Amino acid sequence: MADILYLVWFDAPSGLPERFEWHGDAQALADGLWLVRSDLTRSELYHRIKWQMPEDSPLLVAPLEDTRDGWPKFKGMEAGALKWLRQG
């Protein structure tokens, strides 16, 4: 399976657990907001992230499809995020 680009959001006030594994290549956009490239399905990635987070942490994992318009549009995110996206 080819790598899929996902948007991942979570709300964990204490941040990511120690030795957190993204199961792919990840880039922060903002606190709790990440882009992740993974060869896992949405369900597989969701569950592998969920199992690492505190039990009551809200979590969103959504695939971003390639379109003729190109990459997602954003501004004001973490330095290097757009470069990371374009290099993928």
URJO-V921835 format. One line per field, one symbol per residue. phi: phi as a letter, one per 40 degrees, with the letter a starting at -180 (. if undefined). Layout:
phi = ???
This chain:
phi = .ccbcbcbbabbdcgccdfcbcgicbbcbadgbbbbbacccdcccdcccdcccddcccabbbcbccbccgcdcaagcddgcccdcccc
